[in-house]
């Protein structure tokens, strides 16, 4: 037995290493390398190796625990109406569309329903990672997508609870449904209440020992312990670990727990993705590959269309709409939980489960490439006038009598303080923002504000830039920022442009665009810290100013 486990671990990790290396050499996502290596390994390696697949569940538990750590329920406060209502509507509509589609290809009604429910979910882990890599977590589409995904993740709770109902005879279906849902809600409520009471104190006590080893153990113990306890009530262990992560995410020590458990999470997550390849039957993959491609294409297209339509209903157009629609098109990791649970209950045959897992993996493999298409597709739509943003109904009948005013694009952490400063010196300004709560708040306060994407000319023109003195671009989206700058330089060359940049590479890009008034909040914060340190060191004002000037000069040379 011991030799079997060691043999299995060795081959799985070897497959992951080889697959990951090939993926890197081919400049494709390493996830693709892990999955393909698993499929090949399932064909070539002895059947005993698949025994290590039990460790895959540990990988999924730690993966979803870390995903929960990165999310906060407070994320829903920013775009709550759009995220909650939109996500639920999307899941229902996508589920109905895919259910009807799968029924045409010989799947039973139950199998079609289970697969459709799994396909309606999107990948929190992949999407959040992509948004972070692109620096778009604070962009309006990033906030909407994170809230949308969190709502989907929480919606998995009743989905998992209802699976046993489908495996029950019709005579007891109402009783089992009521029992499953009520049990699920009670357990989830208990996890949140007890977690909020005990988890912060527990983590804080462990953190106070200044022991990284104990912090790792506490994080893993919480993840596995919660997963183990909720499994007694028929709830997926992976879902329990996710809930534990969400609870801990509200504590001050959540970042420390995440950073310490991440290496272990990564190792087991790799095992999970490789062993998922073992679950894919080579015969099914070969003989049903055209069907898998067809299902994947239908899922991606239907999600893009439905999400885009829902976003339009909520008033979101342009790049924000397209980013959310394409970014949420893939199938999520909780789908694996649904398919594996449904297979164990006899709701899915091995062949159908294999098709479901294959479709999910293919959509995840395609996700990075789809993200790269967002900006090119958006620009093509605008170039050929296939997309006409127009003016939102929220802006109709709003006339602004302005001159020598300031246009503020984005009224977030930076923009709102610019607005307060302008109020204090009675300088008129108008705000353009895509956050409905911000728009409603500024309207109530009697301020001038337009709802929409400032990178859209139709919206920007409503702010009367021809009469404005300057435009402050404070949106956390580098691409939209560049679009605004290019438009203003071409059509309003006399308008002073003040732009915010997050990273040094963004500063360099803006300098190339001949924007001299570039503000980098992180660099300005560093200068403020240096100024205070020099004061504490006894330096006079002249010396401090000289040092600050030298740092600014060094920064300018560095970014060039």
Secondary structure, 3 states (H helix, E strand, C coil): CHHHHHHHHHHHHHHHHHHHHHHHHCCCCHHHHHHHHHHHHHHHCCHHHHHHHHHHHHHHHHHHHHHHHHCCHHHHHCCHHHHHHHHHHHHHHHHHHHHHHHHCCCCCHHHHHHHHHHHCCCCHHHHHHHHHHCCCCCCHHHHHHHHHHHHHHHHHHHHHHHHHHHCCCHHHHHHHHHHHHHHHHHHHHHHHHHHHHHHHHHHHHHHCCCCHHHHHHHHHHHHHHHHHHHHCCCCCHHHHHHHHHHHHCCCCCHHHHHHHHHHHHHHHHHHHHHHHHHHCCHHHHHHCHHHHHHHHHHHHHHHHHHHHHHHHHCCCCHHHHHHHHHHCCCCCCHHHHHHHHHHHCCCCCHHHHHHHHHHHHHHHHHHHHHHHHHHHHHHHHHHCCCCCCCCCHHHCCCCCCCCCCEEEECCCCCHHHHHHHHHHCCCCEEEEECCHHHHHHHHHCCCCEEECCCCCHHHHHHCCCCCCCEEEECCCCHHHHHHHHHHHHHHCCCCEEEEECCCHHHHHHHHHCCCCEEECHHHHHHHHHHHHHHHHCCCCHHHHHHHHHHHHHHHHHHHC
